[in-house]
Amino acid sequence: MFNSAAMRPALANRALLVVPALILLFCVFAYPVGSLLLRSLSDPVWGLQNFRAIIEQPVYFNALRNTVGISGSVTLICLLAGYPLAYTIAQASGRMQRLLIFSVLIPFWSSILVRTFAWLVILQHRGLVNRAIVGLGIVDAPITMVHNRIGVLAGMVHILLPFMVLPLYAVMVRINGTYTQAAASLGAPPLKNFFRVYLPLSWPGVVNGTVLVFVMGLGYFITPALLGGPGDTMIAQLIETEVSDLGRWGVAGALAVVLLFGVAVTFALLFRVGNPATRK
Amino acid sequence: MMPASVRTEFLWRGLRITISALLVVFLVAPMLIVVVISFSSAQFLMFPPPSFSLQWYRKLFGDPAWIDSLTASIEIVVPTGILAMVLGTAAALGLARSEIPGKKIITGLLMAPIVVPVIIIAAAIFGAFRIWNLNGSLLGFILAHTVLTVPYVVSTVLASLQMVDERYENAALTLGAPPWAVFRRIVFPLILPGVLSGLLFAMVISFDELVVSLFIGSPTFRPVTVQMWSDVLGDVDPTIAAVGTLLFLFSLLVLLLEALMRHAGMSSPLMGQS
């Protein structure tokens, strides 16, 4: 009793520690974002005209389609490539494992801009990749790989792959190897063993990685702007143009609402898909 | 039957290891290429370079545009890191060690800048700063970057606080120690690795930040990432590779420091008993 009486004022005071951060976040985050979203309905006049413009004008609709298409392809590539890599890291031991994790973390910690620049150099007309595939006789003449979809996909997969591999690895490293061994000794063929035993066990990692990569991909700006062509414009680039070049805050707000909605739906949808597997 | 399944398993294993090796090359090669190009003697982007020189580093440190933007970056990063560290640590303490109502909502708000696409934050802050006249100002950059980095400090400090046994603090409080002394003498030393990790993350993220900076920067005050952006859009020469190498070294150094600190934190005598 004495304890709680002595501690109560201290606890009340400690709650106040949250206040400075909350004030900053309200002024420089919640309020600005809220008013940007509100402008979708109020700028230049109240109404749904901005949302109507997004649906009706092909520029916006194409950007929406590109955004979902590019982010979806990037997520799929990251999953197909990241799954075996994460498995290899989880199976590796000691020094090899640390080395592999380090090589996944290196791009994580180097600037997106610098890496995008690196891809400009690697994929350019007389770049490393083109010289290699021409030299090996895979193609006759260099192919264009920057300022089109190939460039965007290469750059985005490079940046987002660690966000797929790390959640997968975090789950796989805790999977007990005796389950798959038991299934194998009971006669399960490798493929069946994988699909019926290992994949369900690693499912939480698949869901986390997929959500993370897809959601981050939706808001991408730097990579499609530098490595993509006119046919690869994504929502984020349109928001930038509407605000910086055209000053049309209403349309920018509506695009922001759509983008945020996409993020929210992805979280809700994929975490619902992910839950049954985690419950078992 | 048995040899066939062993053979397929062997094939799958070979395929998986090949894919993994190729992916490691894919992940690491671009940064290595940037580092090599930064020492190129060629006048344009060429890989591999014909021979090596320091000309791009000389150009970098001789060009006032790069010097100014590097200075601006440092002017932004240091106060941002400190402000994010102080606000984030305080908020984490408030969340973990009190019974405030709506804890989930407050945590959600503090973490929101990580979840909301940065392009939306950038456009929104740019709009608000136009009214408050903060675009292109140091104060504006510090406030905006602090918002983007506070979530990382909150999460690293919260993680540290979870490993500190609350009974140490309660014992000190019941024995009559004033709350500030409890924090300074007991809690702070224990969560220091988390606090410093948060500080370093905040600084690296602020240093690498481009999208928000692109909106709120001005031609006279812009960090090095914005300078790089306009360089990549214009005539590209290997100077940007030299900047990229320096940024990369900075991140690696910070990552190393962080790893060392976490190591030191683990061996702290009071840790891991809770």
Interface residues (C-beta under 8 A of the other chain):
Chain A: F2 N3 A6 M7 A10 L11 A12 N13 R14 A15 L16 L17 V18 V19 P20 A21 L22 L24 L25 C27 V28 F29 A30 Y31 P32 V33 S35 L36 R39 A81 G82 P84 L85 Y87 T88 I89 L100 S103 V104 L105 I106 P107 W109 S110 S111 I112 L113 V114 R115 T116 F117 A118 W119 L120 V121 I122 Q124 G127 L128 H158 L161 P162 P189 P190 L191 V215 L218 G219 F221 I222 L226 I235 A236 I239 E240 V243 S244 W249 A252 A256 L259 L260 V263
Chain B: S5 T8 E9 W12 L15 R16 I17 I19 S20 L23 V24 F26 L27 V28 A29 P30 M31 I33 V34 I37 L45 F47 L87 G88 A90 A91 L93 G94 L95 R97 S98 E99 I100 I106 L109 L110 A112 P113 V115 V116 P117 V118 I119 I120 I121 A122 A123 A124 I125 F126 G127 A128 L143 A144 T146 V147 V150 V154 N170 L173 T174 G176 P179 V204 D208 L210 V211 L214 F215 T225 M228 W229 V232 L233 V236 I240 A241 V243 G244 L247 F248 S251 L252 V254 L255
